[in-house]
Amino acid sequence: MYLDSVKKQELFEKYGKSVTDTGSPESQIALFSFRISHLTEHLKRNHKDYGTERALKMLVGKRRRLLDYLIMVDISRYRAIIKELGIRK
């Protein structure tokens, strides 16, 4: 599988406060971004996979809502995660 527990722990450790910090917006945004990039590559090869396309759109929406929440709560954390993940230019 492309996303095992070791990879999740690495993401949470890098972008969250600790390995067990799975609830912070930064760690969730990083996890969603990893999954989005994987699904995007899958859809480039399988362009008629409409179930995956729907799942990708839902993930992008979840990430967008978390980013909107982070803007309202703390804009410096928003700017840091955007810059770190390279989501915007």
C-alpha angles and dihedrals in degrees: 000000000000095000115043128167093266092057091047091052090051091052093047092047093049100044103022131059095261142346091276094047098107098144104060115106092236094057093045092049090050091050092048091048091053091050092046092053091049093050091046091056090048092052092051088063097035106036094168095057096112095171091060090045090056092047090050092052091050092050092050089052092050091050090048091052091049091049090050089051091050091051090055095045103039123351094192091060088048092052091046095052092044091052094043095050095036094229096144131030 
